[in-house]
Amino acid sequence: MSVITIEKKILEKNDLIAANNRDFFNEKKIFVINILSSPGSGKTSLIERSLARWGKKIKFGIIEGDVQTDLDAQRLDVFKVPVVQIVTNGACHLDANLVRDAYSSIEKEEIELLIIENVGNLVCPAGFDLGEHIKVVVTSITEGDDKPLKYPSVFRNSSVLIINKTDLLPHVNSSLAKLKKNALSINPSLKIFETSCVTDDGIDKWCKWLKTQINKNESSTFY
């Protein structure tokens, strides 16, 4: 019982900071997305393609979360956008306080869209509100079509599902239709994009949707 009590207190404190983060981002008219996935699904590649498409037209800010190294932040830094790396040193998720502290490093920059790339993990990050407006879950076709059934929480808590690496469909034993059906059985409201960061298939649709959210954000009407 004591473990449950401690966990509840941690989540309550996190949720309070997350609410403050969200109020701050609303005041600044910054649309915030929290991208979650298992390692290797292509989160960083997706952000790279988004920056290549909109980097000169949308004012991006990036918060990178990793257990070790700043390799992903280095990849994104070449796009000349504000990037800050959080190294968790073993922790399996980001929390609202880490995001608040990380954002202070780029607070002076003009930002319209803040992308938080969470630690690669489909379990722990799902339960932590960071102050984002939406969660985006990325899964690659190479991970199999049963991921939503095995990790329902992250799919239930997300607004958007990106099915990445679709160029590999002919080479894997996964069904795109079954993956989408499984995801929608967990969360019928999921908006789904099918993408390949190699061929650029689906990237334009995803990027146009991002731009739409920025426009809605400017009129205080979120997704």
Residue pairs with C-beta under 8 A, 6 or more apart in sequence:
11 127
11 128
14 95
14 96
14 97
14 128
14 129
15 96
15 129
17 95
17 96
17 97
17 100
17 131
18 96
18 128
18 129
18 130
18 131
19 129
19 131
20 96
20 100
20 131
21 96
21 99
21 100
21 103
21 130
21 131
22 32
22 131
22 132
22 133
24 131
25 31
25 32
25 114
25 131
25 133
26 220
28 111
29 112
29 217
29 218
29 220
30 61
30 111
30 112
30 113
30 114
30 217
31 112
31 113
31 114
31 133
31 213
31 214
31 216
31 217
31 222
32 113
32 114
32 115
32 116
32 130
32 131
32 132
32 133
33 113
33 114
33 115
33 116
33 132
33 133
33 134
33 135
33 136
33 160
34 116
34 118
34 125
34 130
34 132
34 134
34 135
34 136
35 43
35 46
35 47
35 115
35 116
35 117
35 118
35 135
35 136
35 137
35 138
36 118
36 121
36 122
36 125
36 126
36 135
36 136
36 137
36 138
36 154
36 158
37 43
37 120
37 122
37 137
37 138
37 139
37 140
38 120
38 121
38 122
38 139
38 143
38 147
39 120
39 121
40 120
40 140
41 120
41 138
41 139
41 140
41 143
41 164
41 165
42 138
42 140
42 164
42 165
42 197
43 117
43 120
43 138
44 72
44 75
44 76
44 117
45 164
45 197
46 138
46 162
46 164
46 195
46 197
46 203
46 206
47 62
47 76
47 115
47 117
48 75
48 76
48 79
48 197
49 195
49 197
49 200
49 203
49 207
50 60
50 115
50 203
50 206
50 207
50 210
51 60
51 76
51 79
51 81
52 79
53 203
53 204
53 207
54 60
54 207
54 210
54 211
55 79
55 80
55 81
57 211
58 112
58 113
58 210
58 211
58 214
59 109
59 110
59 111
59 112
59 113
60 79
60 81
60 82
60 111
60 112
60 113
60 114
60 115
61 81
61 82
61 83
61 103
61 106
61 109
61 111
61 113
61 114
61 115
62 73
62 76
62 81
62 82
62 83
62 84
62 114
62 115
62 117
63 83
63 84
63 86
63 94
63 99
63 102
63 103
63 114
63 115
63 116
63 117
64 70
64 72
64 73
64 76
64 83
64 84
64 85
64 86
64 117
65 86
65 88
65 93
65 94
65 98
65 116
65 117
65 118
65 119
66 72
66 85
66 86
66 87
66 88
66 119
66 120
67 87
67 88
67 89
67 90
67 91
67 92
67 119
68 87
68 89
69 87
70 85
70 87
72 85
72 117
73 83
73 84
73 85
76 83
77 83
82 106
82 109
82 111
83 106
84 102
84 103
84 105
84 106
86 94
86 98
86 99
86 102
88 94
88 98
88 119
91 119
92 119
92 121
92 123
92 124
92 125
93 118
93 119
93 121
93 124
93 125
93 128
94 116
94 118
94 119
94 125
94 128
94 130
95 128
95 130
96 128
96 129
96 130
96 131
99 116
99 130
99 131
100 131
103 114
112 214
112 217
113 210
113 213
113 214
116 130
116 132
118 125
118 130
119 125
122 137
122 147
122 151
122 154
123 151
123 153
123 154
125 154
126 135
126 151
126 153
126 154
126 157
127 153
127 157
133 217
133 222
133 223
134 158
134 159
134 160
134 222
134 223
135 154
135 157
135 158
135 159
135 160
136 158
136 159
136 160
136 161
136 162
137 154
137 155
137 158
137 160
137 161
137 162
138 161
138 162
138 164
139 147
139 148
139 161
139 162
139 163
139 164
139 179
140 163
140 164
140 165
140 168
141 163
141 164
141 165
141 166
141 168
141 169
141 172
141 174
141 176
141 179
142 165
142 168
142 172
142 174
143 174
144 174
144 179
145 174
145 175
145 176
145 178
145 179
145 182
146 182
147 155
147 179
147 182
148 155
148 179
148 182
148 183
148 185
148 186
149 182
149 185
149 186
152 186
155 161
155 183
155 186
155 187
155 190
156 186
156 187
158 187
158 190
159 189
159 190
159 191
159 223
160 190
160 191
160 192
160 193
161 183
161 190
161 191
161 192
161 193
162 192
162 193
162 194
162 195
162 206
163 176
163 179
163 180
163 192
163 193
163 194
163 195
164 195
164 196
164 197
165 196
165 197
165 198
166 176
166 194
166 195
166 196
166 201
166 202
167 196
167 198
167 199
167 201
169 176
176 194
180 192
183 190
183 192
184 190
184 192
191 209
193 202
193 205
193 206
193 209
194 201
194 202
195 201
195 202
195 203
195 206
196 202
196 203
197 203
213 222
213 223
216 222
216 223
